[in-house]
């Protein structure tokens, strides 16, 4: 039997369509039916796509939690480690080149840095990453992308947008995916619409930042990218398709986690369930929680989202009249706490996510903060909840999550950039481990 420290460990490996070996569900039930077993912690990784990456994340985080948990509690807790084909997403090139507008960047000779298109190496890297994620559909779209980058006319734009729309597939009932997909679907109707969409991605975007966001990132209140041109437009389009696919895949696997594993557990004793997700893995476990119906002897106790890379409106029953979040049935389901870490230290959630989610390039409102329609859970915490559903715990690292509430943890002081990690991936440290121990213990 494999272990994670003192705890039994079982890997739950899903493919991109959410398919998993049914024997793993039976094995998990066997572990949970061992004498004295009390808890099941299901962990999901985000952008990393190897089992070794997942092992490091789960192992380090759980080891830090076990420093606080009693040895008996850790021994009686089974860990289920989710592995799913999530691409190791590269930094958004616009985010990398954002400077304070009106005088931020300078060349070596002191003159203002000139705008430029993506170079061949960076463009080819975007294409390769896209093909790697999408497979055969990705190769076909990438071929259209190469042509469009050379001649961004009506014909090449229409071919690229239609091929990209085919690669996306249907968003189903997911409100977040519907919002992402709509501009692409509308642009497939005629060549002029496709060309307008692509031409809108050519200029270097300039964005307003709320002061808190700008200060956290060392930027001003108005920032601009230094990348402009047809290759940049095509790459921006592909990056947004990639983000969409990652969101979609996380949702598919999350629903499969509930349908194929959790709902089919045959248990001989009461077990408390804890779902824990990082980045897009937070979207995965939220999708699982949203679809989870009562299972005999399985108590859904807690949901923990570490720097979640999905919409901060995801848990809302009503964002505006007639529009709910992607996972409106989550709040109120766990008998214990829902816990969400968030900080503007996290570039991936605060800027890259917001950039990649706004295909329409709506730059009239500030980017990255709680008022951004495209903001992320890991940047701002949950938005548009009903009065009394959420409670903020901003008291440094004195964690006291409340059962039955959405607990939002402002993590400015402990989810930070270090010499070895950016803030987004610094979620397995001792402080976060102590938070998880408070939740599970």
C-alpha positions, -999 to +999 in steps of 0.1 A: +000+000+000+013+034-010+013+061+017+017+099+020+035+102+053+014+083+079-017+082+057-028+057+031-026+071-005-045+061-037-040+078-070-072+086-090-060+090-126-085+105-151-081+111-188-092+144-205-128+130-209-130+121-172-127+084-177-112+064-148-106+027-141-137+015-121-114-007-100-099+024-084-133+032-068-134-002-053-099+001-040-107+035-024-137+020-007-115-008+006-091+017+021-119+036+037-135+005+051-103-004+071-108-004+109-106+031+125-106+051+092-124+084+097-116+108+069-110+111+031-090+140+017-092+143-021-065+166-035-064+180-071-035+198-087-038+226-113-016+234-142+011+208-136+004+176-156+028+149-141+023+126-113+056+136-098+045+173-097+013+162-080+032+140-056+054+170-045+024+192-040+003+167-021+032+153-002+046+186+010+012+202+018+001+171+038+034+168+056+029+204+068-006+196+078+005+166+097+028+187+118-004+200+134-027+170+132-024+143+158-005+112+147-037+092+152-058+116+130-033+115+102-031+077+103-069+074+101-071+097+071-069+084+035-055+106+008-069+103-027-046+121-052-062+132-084-041+132-115-056+147-147-041+159-180-037+196-172-011+214-193+018+232-175+006+266-187+033+291-196+032+328-184+010+350-205+032+371-227+011+402-222+015+399-185+052+394-188+056+427-207+031+449-188+047+482-179+033+515-165+018+533-194+034+565-205+070+559-196+075+525-180+099+507-203+132+519-217+157+504-240+194+501-230+202+536-245+175+553-225+150+557-253+114+544-249+111+507-257+093+502-290+063+479-295+071+447-312+054+415-324+061+381-308+094+367-321+095+334-339+106+314-308+078+327-286+052+322-313+063+287-320+062+279-283+026+290-281+018+268-311+036+238-297+019+241-263-015+245-280-010+213-301+002+194-270-030+202-251-055+198-279-040+169-298-053+164-334-077+193-331-049+214-319-027+205-348-054+215-373-060+248-355-023+255-352-019+251-390-046+277-396-028+299-370+005+298-389-013+310-420-032+337-402-001+351-386+014+358-420-018+373-436-045+382-411-072+388-437-109+379-437-103+344-451-075+334-428-093+349-398-125+330-406-107+297-410-088+302-377-119+312-357-140+284-370-113+258-364-108+272-329-145+271-322-146+234-333-117+227-309-137+241-280-168+221-285-200+229-265-199+248-232-230+230-220-247+245-190-215+260-175-222+298-172-185+306-171-177+286-203-207+300-220-195+336-215-160+326-227-172+308-258-199+333-270-176+359-287-159+331-306-191+314-317-205+347-329-174+354-349-178+322-369-209+336-386-191+355-414-156+365-425-160+401-415-169+392-379-139+369-377-116+395-390-129+421-365-124+397-336-088+389-347-079+426-355-091+435-320-063+413-306-035+429-327-029+461-306-009+460-274-037+462-247-037+489-221-055+482-189-066+501-158-055+485-125-070+491-091-043+507-069-042+476-046-035+454-077-009+477-091+009+480-058+010+442-053+026+438-087+049+468-085+030+485-114+010+517-118-027+523-121-026+521-159-004+495-176+002+485-212+017+455-229+047+459-252+036+432-277+016+442-308+012+425-342-005+397-361+015+369-344+005+384-311-032+384-321-031+348-331-012+338-300-037+357-278-065+338-295-048+305-289-040+313-253-077+320-247-087+287-263-062+271-240-076+287-209-111+277-220-100+241-225-083+240-191-115+253-175-137+229-194-114+199-187-113+207-150-151+207-149-154+175-168-130+157-145-146+172-114-180+159-124-165+125-132-149+125-097-184+127-082-201+105-108-176+077-111-159+077-077-175+095-048-211+086-056-202+050-060-184+044-027-199+016-007-189+023+029-192+003+060-186+032+084-191+070+084-163+089+066-158+127+064-150+140+029-126+169+024-121+183-012-089+203-017-079+219-050-051+243-062-054+266-093-075+249-120-078+220-095-099+243-074-123+245-103-122+207-105-132+201-069-158+228-071-174+210-100-173+178-080-189+195-050-216+212-072-228+178-085-224+158-053-256+143-040-259+126-006-239+093-004-246+068+024-221+072+052-201+098+033-203+132+051-192+161+028-174+181+054-151+207+038-140+223+006-107+241+004-097+262-026-060+273-028-055+302-052-084+290-074-081+298-112-117+302-120-143+329-118-147+347-085-185+346-094-185+309-096-205+302-064-231+330-070-268+321-072-273+353-091-246+374-106-272+395-123-309+388-131-310+355-149-273+347-146-258+323-120-222+313-115-208+280-128-212+262-095-243+277-077-251+246-057-218+245-037-225+269-009-244+253+020-235+217+010-205+210+033-214+204+070-181+221+078-163+251+062-156+262+027-122+279+028-108+301+000-073+317-001-069+348-022-042+374-028-031+400-054+004+387-049-007+359-073+001+371-108-015+341-124-049+347-109-048+385-107-035+393-142-029+363-164-063+347-157-081+381-162-062+388-194-069+354-209-105+354-200-115+386-218-115+378-255-136+409-262-108+430-247-132+449-225-108+473-210-132+500-198-131+487-162-102+479-140-086+445-143-079+419-117-099+432-087-132+423-072-151+445-097-136+428-127-162+406-145-133+383-155-116+382-120-104+350-104-113+333-071-076+332-061-073+370-066-104+383-049-122+355-032-159+346-039-182+375-051-219+380-052-227+357-023-259+363-003-256+382+029-243+361+058-229+333+036-192+345+038-170+354+067-135+371+062-106+358+083-078+383+077-061+378+110-026+369+098-023+331+102-045+325+132-069+303+113-104+297+127-126+285+099-163+285+107-186+256+098-214+263+074-197+295+061-176+305+031-144+315+049-122+339+028-085+340+038-066+371+026-032+355+021-010+385+014+014+376+042+019+339+035+012+332-001+040+352-015+067+351-041+099+334-029+134+326-043+121+292-055+084+298-063+060+324-076+031+332-053+005+312-073+024+279-066+034+287-031+005+269-015+022+240+002+041+260+028+037+256+066+011+283+070-012+267+043-005+233+059-017+247+092-048+260+076-056+226+061-049+209+095-075+232+111-100+223+085-094+185+085-087+182+122 
